[in-house]
Amino acid sequence: MVHWTTAKLEYVFDNTISMGLNLFNGTRFKIFGEYYKQVNKEGSGMAIVGDDFRHYLKIHRELIWANRFAASTSFGSEKLIYYMGGTDNWISPGFNISTPIDYSQNYYFQALASNLRGFDQNIRNGNSFALVNSEIPGRCLNIF
């Protein structure tokens, strides 16, 4: 049986103003660190550090320019594997099985590193990631 002890520290800042459904204006970010240790195994341990910065800028009425920078890494005798690709809240996500996983890295846990629009999950993987997104989300217009 494996027993883990964990510690997590994070700082969250959020001054965004909701302007409607999924429409924000302002800045939000999170900086975090985590530590995992197997209680009944000598020499075990995994540390994770990361951040997620988002800035939303109102351009015109319901037109928002959304920018994001996110990064994270894991290190220690055990590691976390990140699967890059996809978007949040996919109904039917695809997973790329042709991208190899380096099993010599001693991965113990896994997580998704999204948003990478236009790519299936696991287009890239590893114990570290960094991504930048910049988009102007659109609304569907009905023209009669």
N, C-alpha and C positions, 0 to 999 in steps of 0.2 A: 504494500500500500504506500502511496506517495502523499506526503503532506507538505503543503506550501505555506509560507508566510509572506505577506506582501505589505508594501508601504507605497503610498502615492501622495504626491504633492503637486498642486496645480494652482496657477493664477489665471483668473478669467476677467477680462475687461469687455464691457459691452455698452456702447452708447448709441446703438442703432435705434431708429424709430421706424415702426411698422407703418407702411403707407398703403397697405392692402395685402392680399394674399400673396405671399412670397415676394413682396416688394419692400425693400429696406433702404434706409439712408443712414450712413454713419459707419462706424468702425467697431469690429469685435475681434478679439484674439484670445488665444489660450496658449500658455506655456506650461509644460508638464514634465514630471519625472516619476518613474516607477521603479521599484526594486522587488524582485521575486527571489526567494531562497527556499530550496527544499530542506525542510527541517531534519529529515532523517537521511541526508546524503552529504557527506563531507566534500567540500570544494565546489559545491554548486552555487549558482547565482546568475541572475540576469538583470541588467539595468537597461532602462528605456528612457530616452529623452526626446522631446519633440515640441513642435509649435504648429499653430494654425492661425494665420492672420487673414482677415477678410475686410475689405473696404467696399462700401456701396455708395455710388455717387449718382444723385438724381440728375438726369440730363434734361428731360422734359416730361411733364405729367407722369405717365406710367412707364417711362423709359429710364431704366437704371443700368449703370455700368458697374458690373460686379467684378472685383479683382480678389484673387486668393493666392497666398503662398503657404504651403504646408511642407513640413519635413519631419522626419523621425529616424532614429537609429536605435539598434539594440546591441548590447555587447555583454560579454561575460562567457562563462562556460556553456550556458544555454542561450539560445537566441530566438527572436521572434521573426518569422518570415512575413513579409508584406507582399501581397499580390496587387500589382498596379493594373488599372484599367476599369472601364465601366463607369457608371454613374450611381449616385445614391438612389435608393428606393426603386431599383429596377424591378419590374414585375417578373420578367423572365430573363435573368442574366445569362450570358454565355461565358464559358470558361475555356481558355486556350490551353489544351492539354499538350500541345506541341512545344511549348516553352519548357526547357528542362529545369529541374530543381536540384540544387547542389546539396545532397543529403549529408555530405561530410561536415556541414556547418553546425550540426547538432541543434536543429530547430525543434523547439518544444511547443510553441504556440504560433498561431497564424492570425493575420488581420488583413482587411481590405484597405488599400490606399487608393481611394477614388477621389476625385473625378478626373477621368481621362476619357473624355467623350470620343466616340468613334472606334474604341478598341474594346475587345472582350477583356474580362478579368484575367489576370495572369499573363498579360502581354509582356510584362517584365516582373521579376521577383527578386527578392534579396532581403538582407537584414537592415537596409537603409533605403530611404527614398526622399526625394524632394520634387515638388511640382509647383508650377505656376499656372493659374487659370485667369483669363481675362475674357469676359463675354458681356454681351448686351442681350439678356434674355428677352425674347419676343412674345407677344400675345397673338393668338390666332384672331384674324380679322374675318368677320363674316360680311361678305359683300353680296347684297341682293339686287 
